[in-house]
Amino acid sequence: MEKARAHVIITGKVQGVFFRASTQDEAVRLGLTGWVRNLPDGSVEAVFEGDKKKIEEVIAWCHKGPPWARVKEVKVKWEPYQKEYERFSVIY
């Protein structure tokens, strides 16, 4: 099981559509740690840590998002695993 970390920016209609809460649900379901937050420009930023295959799953999910979201682009930057977080949280 390869450990990894991904820094992700999601653009499109991704605020006001339960994107953060849904991302948290997906990450927790997959056993990932990290965080998700809204950015002032209307995009959503997230950091996922854990099993690389599970991170790839949540990134694939981010391309769709919750039902009301309209995702335009998902930018992913892979980073070295840091074991920085104990759980996955929403930053307000």
Secondary structure, 3 states (H helix, E strand, C coil): CCEEEEEEEEEEECCCCCHHHHHHHHHHHCCCEEEEEECCCCCEEEEEEEEHHHHHHHHHHHCCCCCCCEEEEEEEEEECCCCCCCCEEEEC
